[in-house]
Structures are given as C-alpha cells and as structure tokens.
C-alpha cells in the first residue's frame, strides 16, 4: 500500500483498539503467559525477533494497522504507567488481547494469569479515563469524535471451546448442548461487553468469528476425536453454531444502532478454510 493511501486511511481512522486472544496478542502476555522467545517472531520485520506475538510474524491486527497507515499499537501492559505527554503514544490505539483469554472469565484459568474479555474492556476504560481523555482537556466533542472514528477489533471465542471445562473434549456433567453453549457465550457474555464498548464511545466494530478449530494440528492428531490426520467435523460444526450466532448478533446490533454505529462480521472461518483448501495459493 502506498504511503498516501495509508495516510488518507489514518486521517479517517485515528486509532485501533484490539481485544482478543493469542491470535492478536502483541505482547501483553509477556507479563503473563509468554511468547517472547525463539521461535516466536522469526519472521517479524525487520530482524526476526520475538515480540510477544504468538506467531512467527505479524498478526491480523498488525496487518490492519498497515492497511490503515497506523503505527503498530502497543500492548496494554506496556502503557499502564503512562501519563502526561508520554500518554500521546496511546492516541493511535492500544492492544488489550491476551493469550488464553476468553469470553468467559474462567476460560484458560488453568494456564495462569490472563485477561478475559470483560477484564480487557475494563482495561480499555482505564486507558480512556487515565490517558486519552486527559489529552483532550476540556474538548469533550473532540474526544468523542476521536473515539467515534476509531475502530474496535474483537478476535475471541476459540479458547472458550478449547480451554474451558464447558468446551471440547472435557467430561463435564454441566456441559451444554452446542447450540445452547453458543447462545450462552454470545447472549449472556459477549454481547454485554460489546455494548459496554459502545457505551464508552466507540462506534466502529470489527467482530471476528472463530476459525475451523477442528482443523488445528492438536485436534487432528487427537485420538478419539475422529479419523486421525483429518479435520474434526464435529468440532467445526460446534464452531459454526457460534459463528452463525455472531452473524445474527452483528445484524441485530446494526439494526439497533444504525446509523450512529457500524458493526462488521469478520469471517475468520472462511478465510482459514480457504488457506486449507487452496494452500498452494498462499505458498503453504
């Protein structure tokens, strides 16, 4: 993307606020569960160093920053002590995502400290009140315009199937049926946090669905989950119910808040499935 295009996008979108799990965590869990060592980051530009991202290179949040002409947003844990003029660096946004975090507060708790979605929303509120709002002084209208033009990206939900007793592969007498569990996640927890973000002043949302978890290497290799080496369709069907529910929620949010706010569904499942089905197109 040319510099002029990126600059034009940045003028329309001043900040990116990222919430989610390890798919978009850019270093918060360097202070929690960690990914700041080799081989993480081997392809991260320019020198291939581990940054706390749970991947070999850039995340989709980084790609969005590139597309919008924004600097990569800093992890929340590196910004908590900022105040005064030093707080200027958070005007372009902050990343609150946390590996092992989920929609449910208890998701991933057996792996140690992490930020759930509800805690990430509280962390974002703390950034707004403690760092960003003071930068606008008494210009309340300017502060509201800044948030209204910013984008909130939410990439979460997979761990609620992989890292909780209510999810995949656990023997729990309290387990819900797949459709009931998806409804529980979305109606009682996820939607509440999205509305909380809206109440803080954010008006543009990218809400990403969950990818085909049944095609992850761990589940494909698991005994008893299906033919070894193949995607576990039962798991993908469970995820599909969540994604269907999220699509419906996005439609409802748009109906309730149009034209003041915009909610967009990110079809993670289709994007990853295309990479699986047409891997040579992606150099895989």
C-alpha positions in Angstrom: 0.0 0.0 0.0 1.3 3.4 -0.9 2.1 6.0 1.8 -0.5 8.4 0.6 -3.2 5.8 0.8 -2.1 4.8 4.3 -2.0 8.5 5.4 -5.5 9.0 4.0 -6.8 6.0 5.9 -5.1 7.2 9.1 -6.9 10.5 8.8 -10.2 8.7 8.7 -9.3 6.2 11.4 -7.1 7.7 14.2 -6.9 4.7 16.4 -7.3 0.9 16.6 -8.3 -0.8 19.9 -7.7 -4.5 19.8 -9.3 -7.1 22.1 -9.0 -10.8 21.9 -6.8 -13.8 22.5 -3.4 -15.1 21.2 -4.4 -14.6 17.6 -3.9 -10.8 18.1 -2.0 -10.6 21.4 1.1 -8.4 20.6 2.9 -8.7 23.9 0.5 -8.4 26.9 1.3 -12.0 27.8 5.0 -11.1 28.0 3.9 -10.1 31.5 1.6 -13.2 31.8 1.8 -16.5 29.8 4.7 -15.7 27.5 5.8 -15.9 23.8 8.9 -13.7 24.0 11.4 -16.3 23.0 12.5 -18.3 19.9 11.0 -19.5 17.6 8.2 -16.9 18.0 8.8 -13.8 15.8 11.3 -15.4 13.5 9.6 -13.7 10.5 8.7 -10.4 12.3 10.2 -7.4 10.4 12.8 -6.2 10.2 15.1 -8.5 12.1 13.0 -11.5 13.1 12.8 -11.0 16.9 10.3 -12.4 19.3 7.9 -9.6 20.3 5.3 -11.4 22.5 3.1 -12.3 19.5 2.1 -15.9 19.5 3.1 -16.5 15.9 6.2 -16.4 13.6 5.5 -12.9 12.2 2.7 -10.4 12.2 -0.9 -10.7 13.4 -4.1 -9.7 11.6 -4.1 -6.6 13.9 -0.7 -5.6 12.6 -2.0 -6.1 9.0 -4.9 -3.8 9.8 -2.5 -1.1 11.2 -0.5 -1.4 7.9 -3.7 -1.0 5.9 -4.9 2.0 7.9 -1.5 3.7 8.0 -1.2 3.4 11.8 1.8 2.6 13.9 1.5 -0.9 15.5 -0.5 -0.4 18.6 1.4 -1.0 21.9 0.3 -3.8 24.3 -1.7 -2.6 27.2 0.7 -3.9 29.8 3.4 -1.5 28.5 1.1 1.6 28.7 -0.3 1.3 32.2 2.1 3.7 33.8 1.9 6.3 31.1 0.7 9.8 31.9 1.1 13.4 30.7 2.7 13.9 27.4 4.0 10.3 27.4 0.4 9.2 27.0 0.4 10.6 23.5 1.6 7.2 22.2 -1.8 5.6 23.0 -3.7 8.1 20.9 -3.3 5.7 18.0 -4.8 2.8 20.0 -3.8 0.0 22.4 -3.8 -3.8 22.2 -5.6 -5.5 25.1 -5.6 -9.0 23.7 -4.4 -11.8 26.0 -3.3 -15.3 25.1 -5.5 -17.9 26.8 -8.2 -15.3 27.4 -11.8 -16.0 26.5 -15.3 -14.7 26.6 -15.9 -16.5 29.9 -13.9 -15.2 32.8 -12.8 -18.8 33.8 -11.6 -19.7 30.3 -7.8 -20.6 30.4 -7.5 -20.2 34.1 -5.5 -23.4 34.4 -2.8 -21.8 32.3 -2.1 -18.9 34.6 -2.7 -15.2 34.5 -4.5 -13.8 31.5 -7.1 -11.1 30.7 -10.6 -12.3 29.9 -12.8 -10.2 27.6 -14.5 -8.5 30.5 -11.2 -7.5 32.0 -9.9 -6.3 28.6 -12.9 -3.9 28.4 -12.1 -2.6 31.9 -8.5 -2.1 30.9 -9.6 -0.2 27.8 -11.8 2.0 30.0 -8.8 2.6 32.3 -6.8 3.8 29.3 -9.5 6.2 28.2 -10.0 7.7 31.6 -6.4 7.8 32.7 -4.6 8.6 29.4 -6.6 9.5 26.4 -9.4 11.7 27.8 -7.0 14.0 29.7 -5.1 14.6 26.4 -8.2 16.4 25.1 -8.5 18.6 28.1 -11.9 20.2 28.1 -12.6 19.4 24.4 -15.3 16.8 25.0 -16.5 17.0 21.5 -13.0 16.3 20.1 -12.7 13.3 22.5 -16.0 11.9 21.3 -15.1 12.4 17.6 -11.8 10.6 18.2 -13.5 7.5 19.6 -16.3 7.5 17.1 -13.8 7.4 14.2 -11.6 4.8 15.8 -12.1 1.0 15.3 -12.5 -1.7 17.9 -11.4 -5.1 16.7 -12.5 -8.1 18.7 -11.0 -11.5 18.0 -12.0 -14.0 20.6 -14.0 -17.2 21.3 -11.8 -20.1 20.3 -10.4 -20.6 23.8 -14.0 -20.9 25.1 -14.1 -24.2 23.2 -10.5 -25.3 23.8 -9.6 -24.1 27.3 -12.7 -24.5 29.4 -14.5 -27.5 31.0 -17.6 -26.5 29.1 -15.8 -26.8 25.8 -14.4 -29.6 23.6 -13.1 -32.8 25.0 -14.0 -32.3 28.6 -16.1 -34.7 30.6 -18.4 -32.3 32.5 -21.8 -33.0 33.8 -22.6 -29.3 33.3 -21.9 -29.3 29.6 -24.4 -27.5 27.4 -25.6 -28.7 24.0 -23.6 -27.0 21.3 -26.3 -24.5 20.3 -27.0 -23.7 24.0 -23.4 -23.1 24.7 -23.0 -20.7 21.7 -26.1 -18.8 22.9 -24.7 -18.7 26.4 -21.4 -17.2 25.2 -23.0 -14.7 22.9 -26.1 -13.6 24.6 -25.0 -13.6 28.2 -21.4 -12.5 27.9 -20.1 -11.4 24.5 -23.0 -9.0 23.7 -22.7 -7.4 27.1 -19.1 -6.5 26.5 -19.7 -5.1 23.0 -22.4 -2.9 24.4 -20.0 -1.8 27.1 -17.5 -0.7 24.5 -20.3 1.1 22.7 -21.2 2.9 25.9 -17.6 4.1 26.2 -18.0 5.9 22.9 -16.7 3.5 20.3 -18.8 3.4 17.2 -17.0 1.2 14.6 -16.5 -2.5 15.3 -14.9 -5.5 13.6 -16.2 -8.6 15.3 -14.3 -11.7 14.1 -15.8 -15.2 14.2 -13.9 -18.3 15.3 -11.8 -20.3 12.7 -12.2 -24.0 12.0 -10.8 -25.3 15.3 -11.4 -28.9 14.2 -8.6 -28.4 11.7 -5.9 -27.4 14.2 -3.0 -29.8 14.4 -3.7 -30.7 18.0 -7.3 -31.8 17.4 -6.4 -33.5 14.1 -3.9 -35.6 16.0 -6.1 -36.4 19.0 -7.2 -40.0 19.5 -11.0 -40.5 19.7 -11.8 -37.1 18.0 -12.2 -38.6 14.5 -10.1 -40.1 11.7 -6.5 -39.2 12.7 -5.0 -36.5 10.4 -8.4 -35.2 9.3 -10.3 -32.2 10.4 -12.8 -33.0 13.2 -16.1 -32.1 11.7 -18.0 -32.3 15.0 -15.8 -29.5 16.4 -16.2 -27.4 13.2 -19.9 -27.8 13.5 -19.9 -26.5 17.0 -17.8 -23.5 16.0 -20.2 -23.0 13.1 -23.1 -22.5 15.5 -21.1 -19.8 17.3 -20.4 -18.1 14.1 -24.0 -18.2 13.0 -25.0 -16.7 16.3 -22.3 -14.0 16.0 -23.6 -13.1 12.5 -27.1 -12.7 13.9 -25.8 -10.6 16.8 -24.0 -8.3 14.3 -27.2 -7.9 12.3 -29.1 -7.1 15.5 -26.5 -4.6 16.7 -26.6 -2.8 13.3 -30.4 -2.7 13.4 -30.4 -1.3 17.0 -27.6 1.3 16.5 -27.8 2.3 12.8 -26.7 4.9 11.6 -24.6 6.0 14.6 -22.6 2.8 14.9 -21.3 0.2 12.4 -20.7 -3.5 13.2 -18.9 -5.8 10.7 -18.6 -9.5 10.9 -15.1 -10.9 10.2 -15.4 -14.3 8.6 -12.3 -16.0 10.1 -13.6 -19.4 9.3 -13.9 -18.9 5.6 -10.5 -17.2 5.4 -8.7 -20.1 7.2 -10.7 -22.7 5.3 -9.6 -21.2 2.0 -6.0 -21.5 3.1 -6.5 -25.1 3.9 -8.3 -25.9 0.7 -6.1 -23.8 -1.6 -2.8 -23.9 0.4 -0.6 -23.6 -2.7 -2.2 -20.2 -3.5 -0.7 -19.0 -0.2 2.7 -20.6 -0.6 1.9 -23.3 2.0 
